[in-house]
């Protein structure tokens, strides 16, 4: 497993620590004609040899250099100005996938698939992570859909029943923190709310936006806290 960690370290160092913004700009502007693209690729090969500290792994370095060049080339040719974020994620996932595949082929680690497939903790964490990321994001969007439309109106009124739900969420948080003996979290909650003080807001639209952000924030916190408590309780039992 340490070999895989070293290969990932080499990738992170090459893509983030040792790649300047000017190199990225040059690659995007000149694409296959960019000398920086090939220097960047060579750097990854050198880093692989350095972290493994064995010249006999030159073939691994060469393969990872080649795959890195292909993935980076796909990214710079296919991405558009409005899809850079998407292609950044795809690019990194493909790099990590190529590293894992090379690691599996050359080092043949004992993955003990039966252990992982029957590991209760793994399934609990995977389910929880999926819920608090993508699922909860959609839930919050749906719950706040009516209020998000109200942000664009010129009405001076507050969001409908926003104060009521903010108060309910606040009290649920405090109640949960008291039950779990996390008194310090109540102070954190008060500090978070103080950032959105209504007294500092002069425009009605600002107040609507503040209420919207508060409710969204509390919903997000609440989902994360609730799932976290369930996971901890499940694991302890």
Residue pairs with C-beta under 8 A, 6 or more apart in sequence:
1 109
3 52
3 103
3 107
4 99
4 100
4 103
4 109
6 51
6 52
7 48
7 51
7 52
7 64
7 99
7 102
7 103
8 96
8 99
9 51
10 44
10 47
10 48
10 50
10 51
11 44
11 47
11 68
11 95
11 96
11 99
13 47
14 40
14 43
14 44
14 47
15 44
15 92
15 95
18 43
18 47
19 40
19 43
22 36
23 36
23 39
23 40
26 34
26 35
26 36
26 37
27 34
27 36
27 37
27 40
27 72
27 76
28 76
30 36
30 37
31 37
31 73
31 76
31 77
32 73
37 69
37 72
37 73
37 76
38 69
40 72
41 65
41 68
41 69
41 72
42 65
44 61
44 64
44 65
44 68
45 61
45 62
45 64
45 65
46 61
48 57
48 60
48 61
48 64
48 65
49 55
49 57
49 58
49 61
52 60
60 102
60 106
63 102
64 98
64 99
64 102
67 95
67 98
67 102
68 95
68 98
71 91
71 94
71 95
71 98
72 91
74 91
74 94
75 87
75 88
75 90
75 91
78 87
79 86
79 87
103 109
116 122
121 235
124 231
124 234
124 235
125 231
128 227
128 228
128 230
128 231
131 223
131 227
132 223
132 224
132 227
136 220
136 223
136 224
139 223
140 216
140 219
140 220
140 223
143 219
144 212
144 215
144 216
144 219
146 160
147 159
147 160
147 162
147 208
147 211
147 212
147 215
148 212
150 159
150 160
150 208
151 205
151 208
151 209
151 212
154 205
155 204
156 204
157 204
158 204
158 207
158 208
158 211
159 208
159 211
159 212
159 215
162 208
162 211
162 212
162 214
162 215
163 211
165 215
166 211
166 214
166 215
166 218
169 215
169 218
169 219
169 222
170 189
170 193
170 218
172 222
173 185
173 186
173 189
173 218
173 221
173 222
173 225
174 186
174 189
176 225
176 226
176 229
177 183
177 185
177 186
177 189
178 186
180 229
192 217
193 214
196 210
196 213
196 214
198 207
198 210
201 207
201 210
